[in-house]
Each structure stands twice: as C-alpha cells, then as structure tokens.
Amino acid sequence: MGRGNRKLKSSREKWLYCVRAALEKKAFDMVLLDVKNISSFTEYFLICSGRSDRQVQAIARSINEDLKKKGIYSLGVEGFEEGKWILMDYDDVVVHVFFDPVRKFYDLEGLWLDAPRVDRVEQMARRSNLGRKASV
C-alpha cells in the first residue's frame, strides 16, 4: 500500500479526525472553512490555535499521529520546528495550527472571507464515532 491520501477517507472524515486529535491537545478557537468553491488546491482549511509553541507542536503531532494510524499521510508539513504556524497538507484538508498571536497577525479567516464557515465542528467531532481510539 502506497503512502498518500488515495481518497480512502472522505474529506468530512479527515477533518473530523483532525478536529478530534486537536481537541485532545486542548486546541482552541477551531474554525473550518469550506474553500472547495474558491480554491483549486483543497476543499477545507481547518484553523486552530495553541497557547505556546510547544502546545502548537503537540497539536500538530497529535493530528499527524492520529491520521497515520488511520492510513492517512500528509503530503507535507511546514513550520513544525518553530511551532508558530504549522501547516499540514492532507490533500483535500489543509490544517493550520497557530500560536495564537501569530494567528491574529496573519488573519487567514480574513483573507478567506468568502469561504463559508462550517458551524459547530467541535460538537460534530465530539459526537461522531470517528477518531475514537478503538482496539485494533
């Protein structure tokens, strides 16, 4: 089986996995932007924040490890060493994990103002059975 995201999981499943993994590390201010009608390179941006560079790294690590366990591999990760803005590309879901002051400075939500927000992503992830640790 090759590495990569061979559409084994739906975009919705991927972002639900990402949200659950981020919440496990106390990510906050979670925003999911539906960019599929205004972007040629992805369907969703998941944006979340951490309170320190270490927490930002822990959030990104949690997402990466959780998705790997499900056979979903990133196409690329940028910014991990610095822990200020970590970008994780999962093809149809791109995750941005920010140190909160850096997030405010770059204001991705403002740059992608035309993108509809998906409401209640944290509640959907908590209620879904996706992403729950199960015995293998």
C-alpha positions as CSV (number, residue, x, y, z in Angstrom):
1,M,0.0,0.0,0.0
2,G,1.5,3.3,-1.0
3,R,1.7,6.4,1.1
4,G,-0.6,9.3,0.4
5,N,-4.3,10.1,0.6
6,R,-5.8,7.9,-2.0
7,K,-9.3,9.2,-1.2
8,L,-9.8,6.2,1.2
9,K,-11.5,8.6,3.6
10,S,-13.9,11.4,2.8
11,S,-12.9,15.0,3.3
12,R,-15.5,15.1,6.2
13,E,-13.9,12.1,7.9
14,K,-10.5,13.7,7.6
15,W,-11.4,17.0,9.1
16,L,-13.4,15.2,11.9
17,Y,-10.3,13.1,12.7
18,C,-8.2,16.3,12.7
19,V,-10.6,18.2,15.0
20,R,-10.8,15.3,17.5
21,A,-7.0,15.0,17.6
22,A,-6.5,18.7,18.0
23,L,-9.1,18.8,20.8
24,E,-7.2,16.1,22.7
25,K,-4.3,18.5,23.0
26,K,-6.6,21.4,24.0
27,A,-6.6,23.3,20.7
28,F,-8.9,26.3,20.8
29,D,-10.8,28.7,18.5
30,M,-11.3,26.0,15.9
31,V,-12.6,27.2,12.6
32,L,-13.3,25.1,9.5
33,L,-13.5,27.0,6.2
34,D,-15.2,25.3,3.2
35,V,-12.9,26.5,0.3
36,K,-13.8,24.0,-2.3
37,N,-15.7,26.5,-4.5
38,I,-13.0,29.2,-4.3
39,S,-9.8,27.1,-4.2
40,S,-8.2,24.9,-6.8
41,F,-5.9,23.0,-4.3
42,T,-8.0,21.9,-1.4
43,E,-11.6,21.6,0.0
44,Y,-11.2,22.6,3.6
45,F,-9.0,24.7,5.8
46,L,-9.0,23.7,9.5
47,I,-7.6,26.5,11.6
48,C,-6.9,26.2,15.3
49,S,-4.7,27.8,18.0
50,G,-2.4,26.9,20.8
51,R,-1.2,29.0,23.7
52,S,2.5,28.2,23.3
53,D,4.9,26.9,20.6
54,R,5.1,23.6,22.5
55,Q,1.3,23.2,22.5
56,V,1.2,24.1,18.8
57,Q,3.7,21.3,18.2
58,A,1.8,18.9,20.4
59,I,-1.5,19.6,18.5
60,A,0.2,19.1,15.1
61,R,1.9,15.9,16.3
62,S,-1.4,14.6,17.7
63,I,-3.1,15.2,14.3
64,N,-0.3,13.6,12.3
65,E,-0.1,10.5,14.5
66,D,-3.8,10.0,14.7
67,L,-4.2,10.3,10.9
68,K,-1.2,8.0,10.3
69,K,-2.9,5.3,12.4
70,K,-5.8,5.6,10.0
71,G,-3.6,5.3,6.9
72,I,-3.8,9.0,6.1
73,Y,-0.4,10.6,5.4
74,S,0.4,14.2,5.0
75,L,1.7,15.5,1.6
76,G,3.8,17.9,3.6
77,V,4.3,19.7,6.9
78,E,5.8,23.1,7.3
79,G,6.8,25.1,10.3
80,F,7.0,22.3,12.9
81,E,10.4,23.3,14.4
82,E,9.4,26.9,15.1
83,G,5.9,26.0,16.4
84,K,4.4,29.4,15.4
85,W,2.4,28.3,12.4
86,I,2.3,24.7,11.4
87,L,0.8,23.9,8.0
88,M,-0.2,20.3,7.4
89,D,-1.4,19.3,3.9
90,Y,-3.7,16.3,3.7
91,D,-4.8,17.0,0.1
92,D,-8.4,17.9,0.5
93,V,-8.0,19.1,4.1
94,V,-5.2,21.6,5.0
95,V,-4.6,22.2,8.7
96,H,-3.2,25.4,10.1
97,V,-2.1,25.2,13.7
98,F,-1.2,28.6,15.0
99,F,0.4,30.1,18.1
100,D,-2.4,32.5,18.9
101,P,-0.7,35.9,18.5
102,V,0.7,34.7,15.1
103,R,-2.8,33.7,14.0
104,K,-4.1,37.1,14.8
105,F,-1.3,38.7,12.8
106,Y,-1.8,36.6,9.6
107,D,-5.7,36.6,9.9
108,L,-6.3,33.7,7.5
109,E,-10.0,33.9,8.2
110,G,-9.9,37.5,6.9
111,L,-8.0,36.5,3.8
112,W,-10.5,33.8,3.1
113,L,-13.6,35.8,4.0
114,D,-15.6,34.5,1.0
115,A,-15.2,30.9,2.3
116,P,-18.3,29.7,4.2
117,R,-17.6,28.5,7.8
118,V,-18.8,25.1,8.8
119,D,-20.6,25.6,12.1
120,R,-20.2,23.5,15.3
121,V,-17.2,21.5,14.1
122,E,-16.1,20.7,17.7
123,Q,-19.5,19.5,18.6
124,M,-19.8,17.3,15.5
125,A,-16.3,15.8,16.2
126,R,-17.2,15.1,19.8
127,R,-20.5,13.4,18.8
128,S,-19.1,11.4,15.9
129,N,-17.7,7.9,16.4
130,L,-14.9,8.8,14.0
131,G,-11.5,9.2,15.5
132,R,-12.3,7.4,18.7
133,K,-9.5,5.2,19.9
134,A,-10.5,1.6,19.3
135,S,-8.7,-1.6,19.8
136,V,-7.1,-2.9,16.6
